[in-house]
């Protein structure tokens, strides 16, 4: 019983690993409101413009990069 539960937990963990590794974030600016935001998919260039031309592995990295961008500074 314990062995079956342990195997089930390991299998679940191994399946979810690639999904977590695939998360990517971009810093983008809305074309209408001109406000910066962090988006989980690559901006299309029409309604949301890609500012950094770079993807980030975590939301924290993207937020730190967004704070340093001149286009995203509060006026």
C-alpha positions as CSV (number, residue, x, y, z in Angstrom):
1,X,0.0,0.0,0.0
2,X,2.7,2.5,1.0
3,X,4.8,1.5,-2.0
4,X,1.8,2.1,-4.4
5,X,1.3,5.5,-2.9
6,X,5.0,6.4,-3.2
7,X,5.0,5.3,-6.8
8,X,1.9,7.3,-7.6
9,X,3.4,10.5,-6.0
10,X,6.7,10.0,-7.9
11,X,4.8,9.5,-11.2
12,X,2.8,12.7,-10.6
13,X,5.9,14.7,-9.8
14,X,7.7,13.5,-12.9
15,X,4.7,14.3,-15.2
16,X,4.4,17.9,-13.8
17,X,8.1,18.7,-14.1
18,X,8.2,19.5,-17.9
19,X,5.1,21.7,-17.5
20,X,6.8,23.8,-14.8
21,X,10.1,24.0,-16.8
22,X,8.2,25.3,-19.9
23,X,6.8,28.4,-18.1
24,X,8.1,31.6,-19.8
25,X,7.2,35.2,-19.3
26,X,7.6,38.3,-21.4
27,X,7.5,42.0,-20.6
28,X,5.0,43.7,-22.8
29,X,3.2,47.0,-23.2
30,X,-0.5,47.4,-24.1
31,X,-0.7,49.4,-27.3
32,X,-3.8,51.2,-26.2
33,X,-3.3,52.0,-22.5
34,X,0.5,52.1,-22.8
35,X,0.9,50.3,-19.5
36,X,3.5,47.6,-19.0
37,X,2.6,44.1,-17.9
38,X,4.0,40.6,-17.6
39,X,2.4,38.1,-20.0
40,X,2.7,34.3,-20.0
41,X,2.8,34.0,-23.8
42,X,4.8,35.8,-26.5
43,X,3.2,39.1,-27.4
44,X,1.6,39.2,-30.9
45,X,2.9,42.7,-31.7
46,X,-0.5,44.2,-32.5
47,X,-2.4,44.7,-29.2
48,X,0.5,43.9,-26.9
49,X,4.0,45.0,-27.9
50,X,7.0,43.0,-26.8
51,X,9.4,45.4,-25.0
52,X,12.4,43.4,-24.0
53,X,12.5,41.0,-26.9
54,X,13.6,38.4,-24.3
55,X,11.8,35.7,-22.4
56,X,12.2,35.1,-18.7
57,X,12.1,31.8,-16.8
58,X,10.1,33.3,-13.8
59,X,7.7,36.0,-13.2
60,X,10.1,37.5,-10.6
61,X,12.8,37.9,-13.3
62,X,10.4,39.5,-15.7
63,X,9.2,41.9,-13.0
64,X,12.7,42.9,-12.1
65,X,13.5,43.5,-15.8
66,X,10.3,45.5,-16.3
67,X,11.2,47.8,-13.4
68,X,14.5,48.6,-15.2
69,X,13.0,49.5,-18.6
70,X,12.6,53.1,-19.4
71,X,9.3,52.5,-21.3
72,X,7.8,51.1,-18.1
73,X,8.8,53.9,-15.7
74,X,5.9,55.7,-14.0
75,X,5.5,59.2,-15.1
